[in-house]
Amino acid sequence: MQIGDLAERAGVSTRTIRYYEELGIIGPEERSGGGFRRYCDDQLRRLQIIQGLKSLGFELEQIRQLFTLRNESETGGELAHQMIEILRGQQKSIDEKIQQYVELRERTTCGIAVLQGCQSCEIPVLERDCHNCEVYQRHDEVPDLVECAIFGR
C-alpha cells in the first residue's frame, strides 16, 4: 500500500508518517520504481502500536527506544530488563503527573470555596477592598488565580 492508504488505515496523516520516518520509528517496506513508498501490514501494525503508546503518555523518543531494544538485546532476559526500566520510568512520570493534578485539584477546590463566599458581595468591583473582607481572611491560602482575577494582585 502507498503512504496515503497507510495513513488512512492507521488514522494518521501522511505528514505524521513522514515525521516518524525521519525519527527512524517506521520506514517503508520498499520503494517502487517511481520512488513511491510502499508499506505492508507490518508497518500498519507498527503505526497502531505507536499511536497506542502515545495515548499512554509515551514520548516519541521513548517509543523509538522501545522499538530498537529488540535489536540491541542479546537475550530475552536482557530485553525484558531494559523494557522494565523504561516502564518504571514511565510509572514515575505518571505518578508525578498524578501528584501535580492532585495539587491542582486542591487549589481549584480552594478557589471555588473562596469565590462561593464572594457571590453575595454587592460592593461595586472598583470600590471593594477584598483583602480586608472576612471571606478573604477566612482562608489560609488563596489560589493565585483568585488573587489575580478577583483581588487584582
Secondary structure, DSSP 8 states (H G I E B T S, - for coil): -BHHHHHHHHTS-HHHHHHHHHHTS---SEE-TT--EE--HHHHHHHHHHHHHHHTT--HHHHHHHHHHHHH-SSHHHHHHHHHHHHHHHHHHHHHHHHHHHHHHHHHHHHHHHHHHHTT--S-GGG--GGGSHHHHT-S---HHHHHHTT--
